[in-house]
Amino acid sequence: MKSALARLPKAPAFVSDYEISRGVSTVEEGKTAKYVRLRREFKNDSPLQTIQYSLSSDAENTIETLVFRGRNVKDLLALSIEDKLSTSVSKPSTVIQTDTPASRLRVERAGKTTLGLARCEGVDQSLYEPIFAQASATLADYRRFLRLRTMLAGDIAWFNSSSTSGPSTHTDRSARTKKSEEPPTSPAGPH
């Protein structure tokens, strides 16, 4: 896990295309969760193909997930970093503004066992703290590289609204794909 995290680009270069989608999905027994996703592709010289950021929130939990997909599946199929917080304490607008720590990691490799690591309450995990710290730093860095605060500003406002109105489907409510256009930046520059 440490080597997979260490191989992630420290100064990623993305192609100009990107996609943002949001929606409402049924999670269990008629309960719903709102979500927003941002997908970007790395430039061809990167060992990574794509990155997807996802933020979902229901009445109980707000979950933030970052998934990296490798270009050469022999090296890395996927690496995901997740943090899970109580929605009553951390609303989506708070999560995107702060650097919350990672609570779960998962590495998938072609033809090899999938590795997973999750924080557990009441268990001494001090041995794994350097990995969690590395994952948390990566999550914080990529929040800034992806400019989430400006890219998803309208979607976070939608999250904060109590309405789930829209089309009757429980999949993507709206999807926006931008071609050959840089993401918007704030007046203060990238975050």
Backbone as JSON Lines, residues from 0, in Angstrom:
{"i":0,"aa":"M","n":[0.82,-1.19,0.0],"ca":[0.0,0.0,0.0],"c":[0.86,1.26,0.0]}
{"i":1,"aa":"K","n":[1.93,1.22,0.81],"ca":[2.82,2.38,0.86],"c":[3.44,2.64,-0.5]}
{"i":2,"aa":"S","n":[3.85,1.58,-1.21],"ca":[4.48,1.79,-2.52],"c":[3.47,2.29,-3.55]}
{"i":3,"aa":"A","n":[2.22,1.82,-3.47],"ca":[1.19,2.3,-4.4],"c":[0.92,3.78,-4.16]}
{"i":4,"aa":"L","n":[0.85,4.19,-2.9],"ca":[0.65,5.61,-2.58],"c":[1.84,6.45,-3.01]}
{"i":5,"aa":"A","n":[3.04,5.91,-2.82],"ca":[4.26,6.65,-3.17],"c":[4.4,6.87,-4.67]}
{"i":6,"aa":"R","n":[3.81,6.01,-5.48],"ca":[3.92,6.14,-6.94],"c":[2.95,7.15,-7.54]}
{"i":7,"aa":"L","n":[2.03,7.67,-6.75],"ca":[1.08,8.66,-7.28],"c":[1.82,9.95,-7.62]}
{"i":8,"aa":"P","n":[1.48,10.58,-8.75],"ca":[2.17,11.81,-9.15],"c":[2.04,12.92,-8.11]}
{"i":9,"aa":"K","n":[3.18,13.58,-7.82],"ca":[3.2,14.7,-6.86],"c":[2.76,16.0,-7.53]}
{"i":10,"aa":"A","n":[2.83,16.05,-8.85],"ca":[2.38,17.21,-9.62],"c":[1.63,16.68,-10.84]}
{"i":11,"aa":"P","n":[0.39,16.2,-10.65],"ca":[-0.32,15.55,-11.74],"c":[-0.67,16.52,-12.88]}
{"i":12,"aa":"A","n":[-0.68,15.98,-14.09],"ca":[-1.08,16.75,-15.26],"c":[-2.3,16.05,-15.86]}
{"i":13,"aa":"F","n":[-3.39,16.79,-15.98],"ca":[-4.63,16.24,-16.5],"c":[-4.89,16.74,-17.91]}
{"i":14,"aa":"V","n":[-5.62,15.94,-18.71],"ca":[-6.1,16.46,-19.99],"c":[-7.18,17.48,-19.67]}
{"i":15,"aa":"S","n":[-7.55,18.29,-20.65],"ca":[-8.49,19.38,-20.37],"c":[-9.93,18.9,-20.18]}
{"i":16,"aa":"D","n":[-10.27,17.71,-20.7],"ca":[-11.64,17.19,-20.57],"c":[-11.91,16.77,-19.12]}
{"i":17,"aa":"Y","n":[-13.12,16.94,-18.69],"ca":[-13.54,16.45,-17.38],"c":[-15.04,16.22,-17.39]}
{"i":18,"aa":"E","n":[-15.51,15.48,-16.41],"ca":[-16.94,15.19,-16.32],"c":[-17.38,15.3,-14.87]}
{"i":19,"aa":"I","n":[-18.52,15.98,-14.67],"ca":[-19.13,16.08,-13.35],"c":[-20.54,15.51,-13.46]}
{"i":20,"aa":"S","n":[-20.9,14.64,-12.53],"ca":[-22.27,14.13,-12.5],"c":[-22.77,14.16,-11.07]}
{"i":21,"aa":"R","n":[-24.06,14.26,-10.91],"ca":[-24.65,14.23,-9.58],"c":[-25.99,13.56,-9.65]}
{"i":22,"aa":"G","n":[-26.46,13.11,-8.51],"ca":[-27.74,12.43,-8.51],"c":[-28.17,12.01,-7.13]}
{"i":23,"aa":"V","n":[-29.24,11.24,-7.13],"ca":[-29.8,10.68,-5.91],"c":[-29.96,9.19,-6.18]}
{"i":24,"aa":"S","n":[-29.49,8.37,-5.24],"ca":[-29.64,6.93,-5.41],"c":[-30.25,6.32,-4.16]}
{"i":25,"aa":"T","n":[-30.96,5.22,-4.36],"ca":[-31.55,4.51,-3.24],"c":[-30.47,3.62,-2.63]}
{"i":26,"aa":"V","n":[-30.27,3.75,-1.31],"ca":[-29.21,2.98,-0.68],"c":[-29.73,1.74,0.03]}
{"i":27,"aa":"E","n":[-30.83,1.85,0.74],"ca":[-31.44,0.68,1.37],"c":[-32.82,1.04,1.89]}
{"i":28,"aa":"E","n":[-33.72,0.12,1.77],"ca":[-35.08,0.27,2.31],"c":[-35.7,1.63,2.03]}
{"i":29,"aa":"G","n":[-35.54,2.11,0.82],"ca":[-36.16,3.38,0.44],"c":[-35.4,4.62,0.88]}
{"i":30,"aa":"K","n":[-34.31,4.46,1.62],"ca":[-33.5,5.62,2.01],"c":[-32.68,6.06,0.81]}
{"i":31,"aa":"T","n":[-32.44,7.37,0.73],"ca":[-31.71,7.9,-0.41],"c":[-30.43,8.61,0.02]}
{"i":32,"aa":"A","n":[-29.53,8.7,-0.92],"ca":[-28.27,9.43,-0.71],"c":[-28.03,10.31,-1.93]}
{"i":33,"aa":"K","n":[-27.57,11.51,-1.69],"ca":[-27.15,12.4,-2.77],"c":[-25.68,12.14,-3.04]}
{"i":34,"aa":"Y","n":[-25.28,12.31,-4.29],"ca":[-23.86,12.15,-4.62],"c":[-23.47,13.12,-5.73]}
{"i":35,"aa":"V","n":[-22.18,13.39,-5.77],"ca":[-21.59,14.15,-6.87],"c":[-20.26,13.47,-7.2]}
{"i":36,"aa":"R","n":[-19.94,13.4,-8.49],"ca":[-18.7,12.76,-8.93],"c":[-17.99,13.67,-9.93]}
{"i":37,"aa":"L","n":[-16.68,13.69,-9.82],"ca":[-15.83,14.39,-10.77],"c":[-14.85,13.37,-11.32]}
{"i":38,"aa":"R","n":[-14.75,13.3,-12.64],"ca":[-13.83,12.36,-13.29],"c":[-12.9,13.13,-14.2]}
{"i":39,"aa":"R","n":[-11.59,12.84,-14.05],"ca":[-10.57,13.46,-14.9],"c":[-9.65,12.39,-15.44]}
{"i":40,"aa":"E","n":[-9.03,12.66,-16.57],"ca":[-8.04,11.76,-17.15],"c":[-6.66,12.39,-17.02]}
{"i":41,"aa":"F","n":[-5.67,11.54,-16.74],"ca":[-4.29,12.0,-16.69],"c":[-3.74,12.06,-18.11]}
{"i":42,"aa":"K","n":[-2.73,12.89,-18.32],"ca":[-2.08,12.95,-19.63],"c":[-1.4,11.62,-19.91]}
{"i":43,"aa":"N","n":[-1.14,11.34,-21.2],"ca":[-0.64,10.04,-21.64],"c":[0.68,9.6,-21.01]}
{"i":44,"aa":"D","n":[1.51,10.53,-20.57],"ca":[2.8,10.14,-20.0],"c":[2.7,9.74,-18.52]}
{"i":45,"aa":"S","n":[1.51,9.78,-17.96],"ca":[1.31,9.4,-16.56],"c":[1.12,7.89,-16.43]}
{"i":46,"aa":"P","n":[1.57,7.29,-15.33],"ca":[1.3,5.87,-15.09],"c":[-0.16,5.62,-14.73]}
{"i":47,"aa":"L","n":[-0.9,6.7,-14.49],"ca":[-2.32,6.6,-14.16],"c":[-3.17,7.0,-15.36]}
{"i":48,"aa":"Q","n":[-4.32,6.36,-15.48],"ca":[-5.25,6.67,-16.58],"c":[-6.28,7.71,-16.15]}
{"i":49,"aa":"T","n":[-7.0,7.41,-15.05],"ca":[-8.08,8.29,-14.61],"c":[-8.07,8.44,-13.09]}
{"i":50,"aa":"I","n":[-8.78,9.48,-12.67],"ca":[-9.04,9.7,-11.26],"c":[-10.51,10.07,-11.14]}
{"i":51,"aa":"Q","n":[-11.17,9.53,-10.13],"ca":[-12.57,9.88,-9.88],"c":[-12.73,10.25,-8.41]}
{"i":52,"aa":"Y","n":[-13.29,11.43,-8.2],"ca":[-13.61,11.89,-6.85],"c":[-15.12,11.76,-6.68]}
{"i":53,"aa":"S","n":[-15.54,11.22,-5.55],"ca":[-16.96,11.06,-5.27],"c":[-17.26,11.52,-3.85]}
{"i":54,"aa":"L","n":[-18.36,12.24,-3.7],"ca":[-18.84,12.67,-2.4],"c":[-20.3,12.27,-2.32]}
{"i":55,"aa":"S","n":[-20.65,11.47,-1.31],"ca":[-22.05,11.06,-1.15],"c":[-22.46,11.31,0.29]}
{"i":56,"aa":"S","n":[-23.75,11.58,0.46],"ca":[-24.25,11.88,1.79],"c":[-25.68,11.39,1.93]}
{"i":57,"aa":"D","n":[-25.93,10.69,3.05],"ca":[-27.29,10.31,3.4],"c":[-27.55,10.84,4.8]}
{"i":58,"aa":"A","n":[-28.62,10.42,5.42],"ca":[-28.99,10.94,6.74],"c":[-27.96,10.6,7.81]}
{"i":59,"aa":"E","n":[-27.19,9.53,7.61],"ca":[-26.25,9.09,8.63],"c":[-24.79,9.4,8.32]}
{"i":60,"aa":"N","n":[-24.35,9.18,7.08],"ca":[-22.94,9.29,6.75],"c":[-22.66,10.16,5.53]}
{"i":61,"aa":"T","n":[-21.53,10.82,5.58],"ca":[-20.97,11.51,4.43],"c":[-19.68,10.78,4.08]}
{"i":62,"aa":"I","n":[-19.57,10.33,2.84],"ca":[-18.42,9.54,2.42],"c":[-17.75,10.21,1.23]}
{"i":63,"aa":"E","n":[-16.46,10.36,1.34],"ca":[-15.63,10.96,0.3],"c":[-14.7,9.87,-0.21]}
{"i":64,"aa":"T","n":[-14.65,9.67,-1.52],"ca":[-13.82,8.6,-2.08],"c":[-13.03,9.14,-3.27]}
{"i":65,"aa":"L","n":[-11.75,8.76,-3.31],"ca":[-10.87,9.12,-4.41],"c":[-10.36,7.81,-4.99]}
{"i":66,"aa":"V","n":[-10.59,7.59,-6.3],"ca":[-10.18,6.35,-6.94],"c":[-9.23,6.66,-8.1]}
{"i":67,"aa":"F","n":[-8.05,6.07,-8.04],"ca":[-7.05,6.18,-9.11],"c":[-7.08,4.88,-9.9]}
{"i":68,"aa":"R","n":[-7.1,4.97,-11.22],"ca":[-7.02,3.78,-12.08],"c":[-5.71,3.83,-12.85]}
{"i":69,"aa":"G","n":[-4.98,2.72,-12.82],"ca":[-3.68,2.65,-13.48],"c":[-3.8,2.5,-14.99]}
{"i":70,"aa":"R","n":[-2.8,2.97,-15.68],"ca":[-2.75,2.83,-17.14],"c":[-2.31,1.42,-17.5]}
{"i":71,"aa":"N","n":[-1.33,0.89,-16.76],"ca":[-0.84,-0.47,-16.97],"c":[-1.41,-1.32,-15.83]}
{"i":72,"aa":"V","n":[-2.42,-2.12,-16.13],"ca":[-3.11,-2.87,-15.07],"c":[-2.22,-3.9,-14.39]}
{"i":73,"aa":"K","n":[-1.08,-4.23,-14.97],"ca":[-0.16,-5.15,-14.29],"c":[0.43,-4.5,-13.06]}
{"i":74,"aa":"D","n":[0.64,-3.19,-13.11],"ca":[1.19,-2.46,-11.98],"c":[0.11,-2.11,-10.96]}
{"i":75,"aa":"L","n":[-0.99,-1.55,-11.44],"ca":[-2.06,-1.1,-10.54],"c":[-3.37,-1.08,-11.31]}
{"i":76,"aa":"L","n":[-4.33,-1.79,-10.81],"ca":[-5.66,-1.75,-11.38],"c":[-6.4,-0.55,-10.82]}
{"i":77,"aa":"A","n":[-6.45,-0.46,-9.48],"ca":[-7.12,0.67,-8.84],"c":[-6.61,0.85,-7.42]}
{"i":78,"aa":"L","n":[-6.57,2.11,-7.0],"ca":[-6.26,2.47,-5.63],"c":[-7.36,3.41,-5.17]}
{"i":79,"aa":"S","n":[-8.01,3.09,-4.06],"ca":[-9.05,3.98,-3.55],"c":[-8.73,4.4,-2.12]}
{"i":80,"aa":"I","n":[-9.03,5.66,-1.84],"ca":[-8.86,6.25,-0.51],"c":[-10.21,6.82,-0.12]}
{"i":81,"aa":"E","n":[-10.66,6.51,1.08],"ca":[-11.99,6.92,1.52],"c":[-11.94,7.5,2.92]}
{"i":82,"aa":"D","n":[-12.8,8.49,3.15],"ca":[-13.06,8.9,4.52],"c":[-14.57,8.89,4.73]}
{"i":83,"aa":"K","n":[-14.97,8.48,5.91],"ca":[-16.38,8.34,6.24],"c":[-16.63,9.08,7.54]}
{"i":84,"aa":"L","n":[-17.59,9.99,7.51],"ca":[-17.89,10.83,8.66],"c":[-19.38,10.83,8.94]}
{"i":85,"aa":"S","n":[-19.72,11.15,10.16],"ca":[-21.12,11.28,10.52],"c":[-21.69,12.53,9.86]}
{"i":86,"aa":"T","n":[-22.82,12.41,9.18],"ca":[-23.43,13.55,8.5],"c":[-23.86,14.61,9.49]}
{"i":87,"aa":"S","n":[-24.25,14.21,10.7],"ca":[-24.68,15.19,11.69],"c":[-23.53,16.1,12.12]}
{"i":88,"aa":"V","n":[-22.3,15.62,12.01],"ca":[-21.12,16.39,12.38],"c":[-20.47,17.05,11.17]}
{"i":89,"aa":"S","n":[-20.43,16.35,10.05],"ca":[-19.72,16.83,8.86],"c":[-20.62,16.84,7.64]}
{"i":90,"aa":"K","n":[-21.17,17.98,7.34],"ca":[-21.96,18.16,6.13],"c":[-21.02,18.16,4.92]}
{"i":91,"aa":"P","n":[-21.54,17.88,3.72],"ca":[-20.7,17.88,2.52],"c":[-19.92,19.19,2.34]}
{"i":92,"aa":"S","n":[-20.53,20.33,2.66],"ca":[-19.83,21.6,2.51],"c":[-18.63,21.69,3.44]}
{"i":93,"aa":"T","n":[-18.72,21.09,4.61],"ca":[-17.61,21.08,5.56],"c":[-16.52,20.13,5.09]}
{"i":94,"aa":"V","n":[-16.91,18.96,4.6],"ca":[-15.95,17.95,4.17],"c":[-15.07,18.49,3.05]}
{"i":95,"aa":"I","n":[-15.65,19.18,2.1],"ca":[-14.88,19.65,0.94],"c":[-13.98,20.83,1.3]}
{"i":96,"aa":"Q","n":[-14.26,21.49,2.41],"ca":[-13.46,22.64,2.83],"c":[-12.31,22.26,3.77]}
{"i":97,"aa":"T","n":[-12.35,21.05,4.32],"ca":[-11.33,20.64,5.29],"c":[-10.6,19.39,4.82]}
{"i":98,"aa":"D","n":[-9.47,19.16,5.43],"ca":[-8.69,17.97,5.09],"c":[-8.98,16.88,6.11]}
{"i":99,"aa":"T","n":[-10.08,16.18,5.9],"ca":[-10.46,15.09,6.8],"c":[-9.55,13.89,6.54]}
{"i":100,"aa":"P","n":[-9.23,13.13,7.58],"ca":[-8.29,12.01,7.41],"c":[-8.93,10.8,6.73]}
{"i":101,"aa":"A","n":[-8.08,10.05,6.07],"ca":[-8.53,8.81,5.4],"c":[-8.9,7.77,6.45]}
{"i":102,"aa":"S","n":[-9.95,7.01,6.16],"ca":[-10.37,5.96,7.08],"c":[-10.31,4.57,6.44]}
{"i":103,"aa":"R","n":[-10.11,4.53,5.12],"ca":[-10.06,3.23,4.44],"c":[-9.23,3.35,3.17]}
{"i":104,"aa":"L","n":[-8.44,2.3,2.87],"ca":[-7.66,2.23,1.64],"c":[-7.88,0.87,1.03]}
{"i":105,"aa":"R","n":[-7.76,0.84,-0.3],"ca":[-7.91,-0.42,-1.02],"c":[-7.04,-0.38,-2.26]}
{"i":106,"aa":"V","n":[-6.27,-1.43,-2.47],"ca":[-5.41,-1.54,-3.65],"c":[-5.81,-2.8,-4.41]}
{"i":107,"aa":"E","n":[-6.15,-2.63,-5.69],"ca":[-6.5,-3.76,-6.55],"c":[-5.42,-3.91,-7.6]}
{"i":108,"aa":"R","n":[-4.91,-5.13,-7.75],"ca":[-3.87,-5.43,-8.72],"c":[-4.32,-6.62,-9.55]}
{"i":109,"aa":"A","n":[-4.06,-6.58,-10.83],"ca":[-4.47,-7.67,-11.72],"c":[-3.77,-8.96,-11.32]}
{"i":110,"aa":"G","n":[-4.54,-10.03,-11.14],"ca":[-3.99,-11.34,-10.83],"c":[-3.44,-11.49,-9.43]}
{"i":111,"aa":"K","n":[-3.65,-10.49,-8.57],"ca":[-3.15,-10.55,-7.2],"c":[-4.29,-10.28,-6.23]}
{"i":112,"aa":"T","n":[-4.06,-10.61,-5.0],"ca":[-5.05,-10.39,-3.96],"c":[-5.27,-8.9,-3.75]}
{"i":113,"aa":"T","n":[-6.53,-8.51,-3.59],"ca":[-6.85,-7.13,-3.26],"c":[-6.48,-6.87,-1.81]}
{"i":114,"aa":"L","n":[-5.83,-5.74,-1.56],"ca":[-5.43,-5.36,-0.2],"c":[-6.34,-4.27,0.31]}
{"i":115,"aa":"G","n":[-6.75,-4.37,1.56],"ca":[-7.59,-3.35,2.16],"c":[-7.13,-3.05,3.57]}
{"i":116,"aa":"L","n":[-7.34,-1.81,4.0],"ca":[-6.99,-1.38,5.34],"c":[-8.03,-0.36,5.79]}
{"i":117,"aa":"A","n":[-8.62,-0.57,6.96],"ca":[-9.64,0.34,7.47],"c":[-9.36,0.64,8.94]}
{"i":118,"aa":"R","n":[-9.68,1.86,9.34],"ca":[-9.56,2.23,10.75],"c":[-10.61,1.47,11.54]}
{"i":119,"aa":"C","n":[-10.22,0.96,12.68],"ca":[-11.14,0.23,13.55],"c":[-11.09,0.83,14.95]}
{"i":120,"aa":"E","n":[-12.25,1.1,15.52],"ca":[-12.32,1.65,16.86],"c":[-11.92,0.59,17.89]}
{"i":121,"aa":"G","n":[-11.23,1.03,18.91],"ca":[-10.89,0.13,20.01],"c":[-9.78,-0.85,19.7]}
{"i":122,"aa":"V","n":[-9.06,-0.65,18.59],"ca":[-7.98,-1.55,18.2],"c":[-6.71,-0.72,18.02]}
{"i":123,"aa":"D","n":[-5.59,-1.22,18.53],"ca":[-4.32,-0.53,18.36],"c":[-3.84,-0.7,16.92]}
{"i":124,"aa":"Q","n":[-3.91,0.38,16.15],"ca":[-3.46,0.35,14.76],"c":[-2.26,1.27,14.55]}
{"i":125,"aa":"S","n":[-1.49,1.51,15.61],"ca":[-0.35,2.42,15.52],"c":[0.65,1.97,14.45]}
{"i":126,"aa":"L","n":[0.75,0.68,14.23],"ca":[1.63,0.14,13.2],"c":[1.24,0.66,11.8]}
{"i":127,"aa":"Y","n":[-0.06,0.88,11.59],"ca":[-0.56,1.31,10.28],"c":[-0.7,2.82,10.15]}
{"i":128,"aa":"E","n":[-0.43,3.56,11.23],"ca":[-0.62,5.0,11.2],"c":[0.18,5.7,10.1]}
{"i":129,"aa":"P","n":[1.42,5.29,9.8],"ca":[2.14,5.94,8.68],"c":[1.41,5.78,7.34]}
{"i":130,"aa":"I","n":[0.75,4.65,7.13],"ca":[0.01,4.44,5.88],"c":[-1.22,5.34,5.86]}
{"i":131,"aa":"F","n":[-1.95,5.41,6.99],"ca":[-3.11,6.3,7.05],"c":[-2.69,7.75,6.86]}
{"i":132,"aa":"A","n":[-1.56,8.14,7.45],"ca":[-1.07,9.52,7.31],"c":[-0.71,9.82,5.85]}
{"i":133,"aa":"Q","n":[-0.08,8.87,5.18],"ca":[0.29,9.02,3.77],"c":[-0.98,9.13,2.91]}
{"i":134,"aa":"A","n":[-1.97,8.31,3.19],"ca":[-3.24,8.34,2.43],"c":[-3.98,9.66,2.69]}
{"i":135,"aa":"S","n":[-3.97,10.13,3.94],"ca":[-4.64,11.39,4.27],"c":[-3.97,12.56,3.56]}
{"i":136,"aa":"A","n":[-2.63,12.55,3.51],"ca":[-1.9,13.61,2.8],"c":[-2.21,13.58,1.3]}
{"i":137,"aa":"T","n":[-2.3,12.38,0.74],"ca":[-2.63,12.23,-0.69],"c":[-4.03,12.76,-0.96]}
{"i":138,"aa":"L","n":[-4.98,12.41,-0.09],"ca":[-6.35,12.9,-0.25],"c":[-6.39,14.42,-0.19]}
{"i":139,"aa":"A","n":[-5.67,15.01,0.75],"ca":[-5.62,16.47,0.87],"c":[-5.0,17.1,-0.37]}
{"i":140,"aa":"D","n":[-3.88,16.53,-0.85],"ca":[-3.23,17.07,-2.04],"c":[-4.15,17.03,-3.26]}
{"i":141,"aa":"Y","n":[-4.82,15.91,-3.46],"ca":[-5.66,15.77,-4.65],"c":[-6.96,16.57,-4.55]}
{"i":142,"aa":"R","n":[-7.41,16.91,-3.36],"ca":[-8.53,17.85,-3.24],"c":[-8.12,19.18,-3.88]}
{"i":143,"aa":"R","n":[-6.88,19.58,-3.64],"ca":[-6.38,20.83,-4.21],"c":[-6.08,20.69,-5.7]}
{"i":144,"aa":"F","n":[-5.4,19.6,-6.09],"ca":[-5.08,19.41,-7.51],"c":[-6.34,19.41,-8.38]}
{"i":145,"aa":"L","n":[-7.42,18.84,-7.87],"ca":[-8.68,18.77,-8.62],"c":[-9.52,20.04,-8.48]}
{"i":146,"aa":"R","n":[-9.08,20.96,-7.64],"ca":[-9.79,22.23,-7.41],"c":[-11.24,22.01,-7.01]}
{"i":147,"aa":"L","n":[-11.45,21.1,-6.09],"ca":[-12.81,20.7,-5.73],"c":[-13.66,21.84,-5.21]}
{"i":148,"aa":"R","n":[-13.06,22.75,-4.46],"ca":[-13.86,23.84,-3.86],"c":[-14.51,24.71,-4.93]}
{"i":149,"aa":"T","n":[-13.83,24.92,-6.05],"ca":[-14.42,25.73,-7.11],"c":[-15.16,24.86,-8.13]}
{"i":150,"aa":"M","n":[-14.57,23.7,-8.47],"ca":[-15.2,22.82,-9.47],"c":[-16.59,22.37,-9.04]}
{"i":151,"aa":"L","n":[-16.76,22.1,-7.75],"ca":[-18.02,21.51,-7.28],"c":[-18.86,22.49,-6.45]}
{"i":152,"aa":"A","n":[-18.58,23.77,-6.54],"ca":[-19.29,24.77,-5.72],"c":[-20.8,24.69,-5.91]}
{"i":153,"aa":"G","n":[-21.27,24.63,-7.16],"ca":[-22.71,24.55,-7.42],"c":[-23.31,23.23,-6.94]}
{"i":154,"aa":"D","n":[-22.55,22.16,-7.07],"ca":[-23.03,20.86,-6.64],"c":[-23.11,20.77,-5.11]}
{"i":155,"aa":"I","n":[-22.18,21.42,-4.42],"ca":[-22.22,21.44,-2.96],"c":[-23.42,22.27,-2.49]}
{"i":156,"aa":"A","n":[-23.73,23.34,-3.19],"ca":[-24.93,24.12,-2.86],"c":[-26.17,23.24,-3.02]}
{"i":157,"aa":"W","n":[-26.19,22.42,-4.07],"ca":[-27.31,21.49,-4.29],"c":[-27.37,20.47,-3.16]}
{"i":158,"aa":"F","n":[-26.22,19.98,-2.71],"ca":[-26.16,19.06,-1.58],"c":[-26.81,19.67,-0.34]}
{"i":159,"aa":"N","n":[-26.53,20.95,-0.11],"ca":[-27.03,21.62,1.09],"c":[-28.52,21.86,1.05]}
{"i":160,"aa":"S","n":[-29.11,21.85,-0.15],"ca":[-30.56,22.02,-0.24],"c":[-31.22,20.73,0.24]}
{"i":161,"aa":"S","n":[-32.39,20.84,0.82],"ca":[-33.07,19.64,1.33],"c":[-33.83,18.91,0.24]}
{"i":162,"aa":"S","n":[-33.95,19.52,-0.92],"ca":[-34.73,18.93,-2.0],"c":[-33.95,17.85,-2.73]}
{"i":163,"aa":"T","n":[-34.64,16.81,-3.11],"ca":[-34.07,15.8,-4.01],"c":[-34.9,15.77,-5.28]}
{"i":164,"aa":"S","n":[-35.55,16.9,-5.58],"ca":[-36.41,16.93,-6.76],"c":[-35.57,16.88,-8.02]}
{"i":165,"aa":"G","n":[-36.18,16.45,-9.06],"ca":[-35.51,16.31,-10.34],"c":[-36.17,15.2,-11.11]}
{"i":166,"aa":"P","n":[-35.52,14.65,-12.12],"ca":[-36.1,13.55,-12.87],"c":[-36.43,12.38,-11.96]}
{"i":167,"aa":"S","n":[-37.34,11.54,-12.38],"ca":[-37.83,10.46,-11.53],"c":[-36.85,9.31,-11.35]}
{"i":168,"aa":"T","n":[-35.8,9.25,-12.15],"ca":[-34.83,8.17,-12.03],"c":[-33.95,8.35,-10.8]}
{"i":169,"aa":"H","n":[-33.43,7.27,-10.27],"ca":[-32.55,7.34,-9.11],"c":[-31.1,7.23,-9.5]}
{"i":170,"aa":"T","n":[-30.78,7.49,-10.76],"ca":[-29.39,7.51,-11.2],"c":[-28.99,8.96,-11.41]}
{"i":171,"aa":"D","n":[-28.06,9.22,-12.31],"ca":[-27.57,10.58,-12.5],"c":[-28.71,11.55,-12.79]}
{"i":172,"aa":"R","n":[-28.78,12.61,-11.99],"ca":[-29.78,13.66,-12.23],"c":[-29.3,14.59,-13.34]}
{"i":173,"aa":"S","n":[-28.03,14.84,-13.36],"ca":[-27.48,15.66,-14.44],"c":[-26.03,15.27,-14.61]}
{"i":174,"aa":"A","n":[-25.57,15.34,-15.83],"ca":[-24.15,15.05,-16.08],"c":[-23.64,16.13,-17.02]}
{"i":175,"aa":"R","n":[-22.46,16.62,-16.7],"ca":[-21.87,17.66,-17.54],"c":[-20.5,17.17,-17.97]}
{"i":176,"aa":"T","n":[-20.26,17.22,-19.24],"ca":[-18.94,16.87,-19.76],"c":[-18.39,18.08,-20.47]}
{"i":177,"aa":"K","n":[-17.19,18.44,-20.14],"ca":[-16.54,19.58,-20.78],"c":[-15.4,19.06,-21.63]}
{"i":178,"aa":"K","n":[-15.33,19.52,-22.85],"ca":[-14.26,19.14,-23.77],"c":[-13.37,20.35,-24.01]}
{"i":179,"aa":"S","n":[-12.06,20.11,-24.01],"ca":[-11.07,21.13,-24.34],"c":[-11.32,22.44,-23.61]}
{"i":180,"aa":"E","n":[-11.58,22.34,-22.33],"ca":[-11.84,23.53,-21.53],"c":[-11.24,23.29,-20.16]}
{"i":181,"aa":"E","n":[-10.51,24.25,-19.65],"ca":[-9.94,24.11,-18.32],"c":[-11.05,24.34,-17.29]}
{"i":182,"aa":"P","n":[-10.98,23.66,-16.17],"ca":[-11.95,23.85,-15.12],"c":[-11.91,25.28,-14.61]}
{"i":183,"aa":"P","n":[-13.01,25.77,-14.08],"ca":[-13.01,27.13,-13.56],"c":[-12.07,27.24,-12.38]}
{"i":184,"aa":"T","n":[-11.48,28.42,-12.21],"ca":[-10.63,28.66,-11.06],"c":[-11.2,29.81,-10.28]}
{"i":185,"aa":"S","n":[-10.87,29.84,-9.02],"ca":[-11.34,30.94,-8.18],"c":[-10.44,32.14,-8.4]}
{"i":186,"aa":"P","n":[-10.88,33.33,-8.0],"ca":[-10.04,34.52,-8.17],"c":[-8.71,34.38,-7.46]}
{"i":187,"aa":"A","n":[-8.66,33.59,-6.4],"ca":[-7.42,33.42,-5.64],"c":[-6.52,32.36,-6.26]}
{"i":188,"aa":"G","n":[-6.95,31.72,-7.33],"ca":[-6.16,30.68,-7.98],"c":[-6.6,29.3,-7.53]}
{"i":189,"aa":"P","n":[-5.9,28.27,-7.97],"ca":[-6.29,26.9,-7.64],"c":[-6.16,26.62,-6.15]}
{"i":190,"aa":"H","n":[-7.0,25.74,-5.66],"ca":[-6.94,25.34,-4.23],"c":[-6.22,24.05,-4.13]}
